[in-house]
Each structure stands twice: as structure tokens, then as C-alpha cells.
Amino acid sequence: MTATDLPVGDYFLIPNGVLHFLEPDPGTCSFDISWSGPVTDRSPVTAPDGSAGDLLMCEATMQWSAHTASGFHFETDPNAPTTSVFAQLGRVRNGSF
């Protein structure tokens, strides 16, 4: 999954991110996530009621960057992509869509 220059807002603090006391600092983020094997688990989705699907437990590596209008910048090391502790990939149907 890849996104480039996705518009995001930096809300500075978790309470502001939830309650929106202050306007966010506009920014963008870009990421690239790659899922790979081995598949260590295959699980059906059964909850909440009315949901169905399958989830695969596997590995993922990702690269991430973010920039805000006020100058904040974060970027993972492009020479050492971040590896997740676990990753799930799947398809879920909840009956609403």
C-alpha cells in the first residue's frame, strides 16, 4: 500500500487530537507498506455480529515520512525500513457497505 503527499493534520497533543481545542498544523505524509510471508496464522472474522472475512497474520516492512507547515519533519531511515512486530492483512465484510 502506497500513499504520497496525503493531507494530514498535526494536532500536537492527544487531547487536542480527540477534542480539537486548537486547529491542526496542516501537513502531508507519505508511506509504503509491503506485506510478506510467511503466513503464520489464518483466522476467520466472526465478531462483531454480522461481520465476516479472513485475516492473515504475516510480516510487513514500511517506510514513512511526514512534514508539517510549521517545519516538523519525520522520516524513517530509507536504508533500513521499519519491520512490524506483527501484521494482519485481510478482507472483512460488516454488512453496512
C-alpha positions as CSV (number, residue, x, y, z in Angstrom):
1,M,0.0,0.0,0.0
2,T,1.5,3.3,-1.0
3,A,0.4,6.9,-0.5
4,T,2.3,10.1,-1.4
5,D,1.7,13.6,0.0
6,L,-1.5,12.5,1.8
7,P,-3.0,15.6,3.6
8,V,-3.0,15.2,7.4
9,G,-3.3,17.5,10.4
10,D,-0.8,17.5,13.3
11,Y,-2.9,18.1,16.5
12,F,0.2,18.4,18.7
13,L,-1.2,16.5,21.7
14,I,-3.5,13.5,22.1
15,P,-6.3,15.5,24.0
16,N,-6.3,18.0,21.1
17,G,-6.4,15.2,18.6
18,V,-9.5,13.8,20.3
19,L,-11.3,17.1,21.3
20,H,-9.9,19.6,18.7
21,F,-9.3,22.5,21.0
22,L,-6.8,24.0,18.6
23,E,-6.6,24.0,14.8
24,P,-4.2,21.3,13.5
25,D,-1.0,22.3,11.8
26,P,-1.5,21.2,8.1
27,G,0.9,18.7,6.8
28,T,1.4,15.7,4.5
29,C,2.6,12.2,4.9
30,S,3.8,9.5,2.6
31,F,4.2,5.8,3.2
32,D,5.0,2.5,1.6
33,I,3.9,-0.7,3.3
34,S,4.8,-4.2,1.9
35,W,3.3,-7.4,3.4
36,S,5.2,-10.6,3.0
37,G,5.3,-14.2,4.2
38,P,5.4,-16.5,5.8
39,V,1.8,-16.6,6.8
40,T,1.8,-17.6,10.4
41,D,-2.0,-17.7,11.1
42,R,-5.2,-17.7,9.1
43,S,-8.2,-16.6,11.2
44,P,-11.9,-16.1,10.3
45,V,-13.5,-12.9,11.3
46,T,-16.6,-13.6,13.4
47,A,-17.0,-10.5,15.6
48,P,-18.8,-8.2,15.9
49,D,-22.0,-9.9,14.9
50,G,-22.8,-9.6,11.2
51,S,-19.1,-9.4,10.3
52,A,-17.3,-12.0,8.1
53,G,-14.0,-12.3,6.5
54,D,-10.5,-13.8,6.7
55,L,-7.3,-12.3,8.2
56,L,-3.7,-13.5,7.5
57,M,-1.0,-12.9,10.1
58,C,2.3,-12.2,8.4
59,E,5.2,-9.7,8.3
60,A,5.4,-6.2,7.0
61,T,8.0,-3.6,6.3
62,M,7.3,0.1,5.9
63,Q,8.8,3.4,5.2
64,W,7.1,6.6,6.4
65,S,7.7,10.4,6.2
66,A,5.7,13.4,7.4
67,H,6.1,17.1,7.0
68,T,4.0,20.0,8.6
69,A,3.7,23.6,7.6
70,S,5.5,24.7,10.8
71,G,8.6,22.8,9.8
72,F,8.3,19.5,11.6
73,H,9.8,16.6,9.7
74,F,10.0,12.9,10.4
75,E,11.3,10.1,8.1
76,T,12.2,6.5,8.6
77,D,15.7,5.5,7.6
78,P,15.4,4.7,3.8
79,N,18.3,2.3,4.2
80,A,16.7,0.3,7.0
81,P,12.9,0.1,6.6
82,T,10.9,-0.5,9.8
83,T,9.7,-4.0,10.4
84,S,6.5,-4.6,12.3
85,V,6.1,-6.8,15.3
86,F,3.1,-8.3,13.5
87,A,1.0,-7.5,10.5
88,Q,-2.5,-8.6,9.5
89,L,-3.8,-8.5,6.0
90,G,-7.4,-9.4,5.1
91,R,-10.8,-8.7,3.9
92,V,-13.7,-8.0,6.2
93,R,-17.4,-7.5,5.4
94,N,-19.6,-5.9,8.1
95,G,-22.9,-5.7,6.2
96,S,-23.0,-1.9,6.3
97,F,-21.5,-1.4,2.8
